[in-house]
């Protein structure tokens, strides 16, 4: 196969596969939490817990390999759901903390203590503009 950029149909398949892998990782964490909350006796058991923790992380690693192989970016929906340092799947409240401070979202990975900073000034600007526009529309209606 030739080097360089892949055909568009290959890239589309790669994006679909990455989306499937991340959604499977999400389901693994959801299933793990539901089994612990629904059955309190099983919550104390630590049987197969390591495999339940490792499977979502393996899915993330496979998705990252696919994105490297096909030279594509990870879908925006899933970009902030894994740690860029240790490549673990981040589930808020379980292995990550989310904090808001100084116009940014801070996502801390509890596995490696890496902090991902995401600014949200653009969202604040859009909110302010929408607010100003709503005031001007109200003034025009009253005149």
Number of C-alpha atoms within 10 A of each C-alpha: 4 5 5 8 12 14 9 9 9 12 19 13 12 21 20 12 16 24 17 14 20 26 14 16 24 17 13 17 18 12 13 14 13 12 13 14 12 10 10 10 10 12 15 9 10 8 10 8 10 9 9 15 16 14 16 23 20 16 22 24 19 16 21 17 13 19 19 12 13 18 14 16 15 19 14 8 9 14 12 15 19 21 24 14 13 14 18 22 28 25 16 13 9 11 14 21 16 13 10 13 9 9 14 14 16 18 23 20 26 15 14 14 14 16 18 18 15 13 14 13 12 10 11 11 11 11 12 12 12 12 11 12 12 12 12 12 10 11 10 9 8 7 5
